[in-house]
Amino acid sequence: MDNGMGVYGKQEYLPEGVLLDTPENRRIIGSWDGLAEAALDGRVVEARAELCDSGHNLHVDMPGMAGVIPYLEGALGIEEGITRDIALISRVGKPVSFTVTGFEDLPDGSRRAVLSRREAQRRCKVLYINRLRRGDIIPARITRLETFGAFCDIGCGLPALMPIASISVSRISHPSDRFITGMDVLGVVSSLEDGRICLSQRELLGTWEENAALFSAGETVTGLVRSVEPYGVFVELTPNLAGLAEPREGAAAGQLAGIYIKSILPEKMKLKLVIIDTVPALTGYRSGIHRCGDIGPVRSRPRYFQTSGRIDRWLYSPPDCGKCIESVFI
């Protein structure tokens, strides 16, 4: 869907930016009557923060009237000193979630809405996040990429971390190999400790057999060179499926390659591959991210084999394979 709601369904508490361009959200922030309605029913709505003033109050751009999020209402933890002011400053130019708490008259005779992002986050935490269990599959939006993992917004700006090792079975050098900021993804809740939530994606990208079933011996397909070792070249065919190709002079990590599949060996959980040819990857190319002319990378959600519900145990390895790769959430 064009409004970005595709992975969220009817979920009430959403990452910031998902609601922004929906017809209902536009109706509410488009008039005083709409904002008054939101104030009465406590609805969470969104608009774009346009200014953080010297007092760290966030000023919000709405067609219906001006809005302000007072400093202490900017986020959970601001009042307690747990959340740093950068959490507010960094929202300028970006959507913010909030409830409408009231209206105030200004010296020039105009009125503006008084908003609370903290209250939206409090409700999200109490009514949604605190009810999550390990193994639950939830939607998220990528907000920041670091060497150790990807930070995600799982509702109203509240964060979760997807560690790099949990992004896929096939190893990557950086989360940007899989994600771009703003991408909508799914994750499995892998840990809930001291209010910190970690997500994992690899369990949703299919088992070895599910991915291997997409290919046949004798085919020539496109792969991505992940690493070059003295004994061979590791080539990724899907985020959860890689194989070892015979050594090839000139092969380098990041290259796209034409790959001949010699054999598929479930009992060893191996693919035997031959590199036919290599070409430099397109600038900005990452597995699961595609280029569109000259406009740069566009979102392309990963292919998920499971998109809802929960996972208690996930076995990546084929049944008869001696090596066991699994995740247990119960």
C-alpha positions in Angstrom: 0.0 0.0 0.0 1.2 3.5 -0.8 0.6 4.7 2.7 3.1 2.3 4.2 0.4 0.4 6.2 0.9 -2.9 4.5 2.9 -4.7 7.2 0.9 -3.2 10.0 -2.7 -4.3 9.3 -5.0 -3.1 12.1 -2.4 -2.6 14.7 -3.2 0.5 16.8 0.3 1.6 17.9 2.6 2.2 15.0 6.1 3.4 14.2 6.3 7.1 13.7 5.6 8.1 10.1 3.2 5.2 9.3 0.1 7.2 10.0 1.2 10.5 8.6 -0.3 10.3 5.1 -3.3 8.1 5.8 -6.7 9.8 5.0 -7.9 9.6 8.6 -4.8 11.2 10.0 -4.9 14.0 7.4 -8.6 14.6 8.3 -7.9 14.9 12.0 -4.9 17.3 11.8 -6.5 19.2 9.0 -9.0 21.2 11.2 -9.7 22.4 14.7 -12.8 20.1 14.8 -10.6 17.1 14.0 -8.1 17.9 16.7 -10.8 18.5 19.2 -12.2 15.1 18.3 -8.8 13.5 18.9 -8.5 15.3 22.2 -11.9 13.9 23.3 -11.2 10.3 22.4 -7.4 10.3 23.2 -6.5 9.1 19.7 -2.8 8.9 18.7 -2.2 11.0 15.6 0.9 12.2 13.7 2.3 15.4 12.2 5.8 16.6 11.2 8.0 18.4 13.8 9.2 21.6 12.2 11.2 23.2 15.0 12.8 22.5 18.3 13.2 25.8 20.1 15.8 26.9 22.7 13.6 25.4 25.4 13.5 22.1 23.6 9.8 22.4 22.9 8.8 20.7 19.6 6.7 22.8 17.3 4.5 20.7 15.0 3.3 21.6 11.5 -0.5 20.9 11.1 -2.9 22.3 8.5 -5.6 22.8 11.1 -3.6 24.9 13.6 -0.2 25.2 15.1 0.8 22.6 17.7 3.4 22.4 20.4 4.8 19.5 22.3 6.2 20.9 25.6 9.7 19.8 26.6 8.7 17.4 29.3 6.0 15.9 27.0 8.5 15.2 24.3 9.3 11.5 25.2 9.1 9.0 27.9 12.1 9.4 30.2 12.7 13.1 29.6 11.4 14.2 33.0 13.3 11.5 34.8 16.5 12.3 32.9 16.7 8.8 31.3 16.1 10.1 27.8 18.5 12.6 26.4 17.5 15.9 24.7 18.9 14.6 21.4 15.9 12.4 21.2 13.8 15.6 20.7 16.3 17.5 18.5 16.6 14.6 16.1 12.9 14.6 15.4 12.9 17.9 13.6 11.8 17.4 10.0 10.4 14.0 10.9 6.9 12.7 11.9 6.0 12.5 15.5 3.2 10.6 17.3 1.2 12.4 19.9 -2.1 12.8 21.7 -3.9 16.1 21.9 -4.1 17.2 25.5 -5.7 20.7 25.1 -5.6 24.1 23.4 -4.1 27.4 24.5 -4.6 31.0 23.4 -1.5 32.9 22.2 -0.7 36.6 22.8 -1.4 37.4 19.1 -5.0 36.1 19.5 -4.4 32.8 17.7 -4.8 29.3 19.3 -2.6 26.3 19.2 -3.0 22.7 20.2 -1.0 21.3 23.1 0.3 17.8 22.4 2.0 15.0 24.2 4.3 12.5 22.6 5.1 11.1 26.0 1.5 10.1 26.5 1.3 8.4 23.2 4.5 6.5 24.1 3.1 5.6 27.5 0.0 4.2 26.1 2.0 2.3 23.5 4.2 0.8 26.2 1.4 -0.2 28.5 -1.2 -1.4 26.0 1.1 -3.0 23.4 4.8 -3.4 24.2 4.4 -4.6 27.8 2.2 -7.4 26.4 4.7 -8.8 24.0 6.2 -12.2 24.6 9.4 -13.8 23.2 8.5 -15.4 19.8 5.9 -12.8 18.8 6.2 -11.6 15.2 5.8 -7.8 15.1 6.2 -5.1 12.5 8.9 -2.4 12.8 10.5 0.4 10.9 14.3 0.8 10.6 15.4 4.1 12.1 19.2 3.8 12.5 22.0 1.5 11.3 25.1 0.8 13.4 27.9 -1.7 13.0 26.4 -3.9 15.7 22.8 -3.9 14.5 19.7 -2.0 13.3 17.6 0.2 15.6 13.9 -0.1 14.9 10.8 1.9 15.9 8.2 -0.6 17.1 5.6 2.0 18.1 5.3 5.7 18.7 9.1 6.2 18.5 9.9 3.5 21.1 13.0 1.5 20.1 14.1 -2.1 19.7 17.5 -3.4 18.5 18.0 -6.1 15.8 21.6 -7.3 16.4 23.5 -7.9 13.2 23.8 -11.7 13.9 20.0 -11.9 14.0 19.3 -10.2 10.7 20.0 -13.3 8.5 21.7 -16.6 8.5 24.0 -15.5 5.7 26.7 -13.3 7.4 26.9 -9.6 6.5 29.5 -7.0 7.2 27.0 -4.2 8.2 23.2 -3.9 8.6 23.2 -1.7 5.5 23.8 -4.9 3.5 20.1 -5.6 4.3 18.3 -2.4 5.3 17.9 1.2 4.5 16.6 3.8 7.0 12.8 3.9 6.8 12.3 0.4 5.6 9.3 -1.5 7.0 10.3 -5.0 8.3 9.1 -7.8 10.5 10.9 -9.2 13.4 10.6 -11.9 16.1 10.8 -10.7 19.7 14.0 -12.5 20.8 14.5 -10.9 24.2 12.7 -8.7 26.8 15.1 -7.6 29.5 15.0 -4.6 31.7 12.6 -2.8 29.3 15.0 -3.4 26.4 13.6 -5.3 23.4 15.7 -7.2 20.8 14.3 -8.5 17.5 15.4 -11.2 15.1 14.6 -11.4 11.4 16.4 -14.6 10.3 13.7 -16.9 11.5 11.2 -15.3 9.1 13.5 -15.6 6.0 13.0 -19.4 5.6 14.8 -22.6 6.6 17.7 -24.0 4.5 15.3 -26.3 2.7 12.7 -23.6 2.0 15.4 -21.4 0.4 17.1 -24.3 -1.4 13.8 -25.3 -2.9 13.9 -22.0 -4.9 16.8 -23.4 -6.9 17.7 -26.5 -8.9 21.0 -28.1 -9.8 22.0 -27.2 -13.3 20.6 -23.7 -13.1 22.7 -20.5 -13.5 21.4 -17.7 -11.2 22.6 -14.4 -9.8 24.4 -14.3 -6.5 26.3 -11.8 -4.4 29.9 -12.4 -3.4 30.1 -12.1 0.4 33.7 -13.1 1.1 36.7 -14.6 -0.7 38.8 -17.2 1.2 41.9 -19.2 0.0 39.8 -22.3 -0.4 36.8 -20.7 -2.2 34.3 -17.9 -2.6 31.2 -17.6 -0.4 28.2 -16.5 -2.5 24.8 -15.5 -1.2 21.8 -16.6 -3.2 19.2 -15.4 -0.7 19.6 -13.8 2.7 19.3 -17.2 4.4 21.1 -19.3 1.8 24.8 -19.1 0.8 27.1 -21.6 -0.8 30.8 -22.1 -1.5 32.1 -21.6 -5.0 35.4 -22.8 -6.4 38.2 -20.2 -6.1 38.1 -17.6 -8.9 40.8 -15.0 -9.7 39.5 -11.5 -9.5 36.4 -12.3 -7.3 35.8 -9.7 -4.6 33.3 -9.1 -1.9 30.4 -7.0 -3.1 30.4 -8.3 -6.7 27.4 -9.6 -8.4 28.1 -13.0 -10.0 26.5 -15.4 -12.5 26.5 -18.7 -10.5 26.2 -22.2 -11.9 24.6 -24.6 -9.3 26.6 -27.9 -9.5 24.7 -29.7 -6.7 22.4 -29.2 -3.7 23.3 -31.4 -0.7 20.6 -31.2 2.1 22.3 -33.8 4.2 25.4 -31.6 4.4 23.5 -28.3 4.2 25.7 -27.3 1.3 25.5 -25.8 -2.2 28.4 -26.5 -4.6 28.7 -23.5 -6.9 30.8 -22.3 -9.9 31.2 -18.6 -10.6 30.7 -18.1 -14.3 31.4 -14.3 -14.4 31.4 -11.4 -12.0 30.5 -7.7 -12.4 30.8 -4.8 -9.9 27.6 -4.4 -7.9 25.5 -1.4 -8.7 26.3 1.6 -6.5 24.2 1.2 -3.3 23.3 -2.4 -4.2 22.3 -4.5 -1.2 20.5 -7.8 -1.1 16.8 -7.0 -1.0 17.3 -3.4 -2.1 16.8 -2.4 -5.6 17.7 0.7 -7.6 15.2 2.7 -9.6 16.7 4.8 -12.3 18.7 7.7 -10.7 16.4 8.2 -7.7 18.4 6.0 -5.4 17.5 3.0 -3.4 13.8 2.3 -2.8 12.2 0.1 -0.1 11.9 -3.6 -0.9 10.7 -5.6 2.0 12.5 -8.9 2.5 10.7 -12.1 1.4 9.2 -13.6 4.5 8.1 -17.2 4.9 6.0 -16.3 8.0 4.4 -12.9 8.6 2.3 -13.2 11.7 1.6 -15.1 14.9 4.5 -16.4 17.0 7.3 -18.8 16.8 8.2 -21.1 19.7 11.0 -23.0 18.0 12.6 -22.6 14.6 14.9 -25.2 13.0 17.0 -23.9 10.1 18.9 -27.1 9.4 17.4 -30.0 7.3 16.2 -32.9 9.5 19.0 -35.3 8.4 21.8 -32.8 8.6 24.4 -33.4 11.3 24.7 -29.6 12.0 21.9 -28.0 14.0 21.0 -24.3 13.6 17.9 -23.4 15.6 16.2 -20.6 17.6 14.2 -21.4 20.7 11.8 -18.7 22.2 9.9 -20.6 24.8 
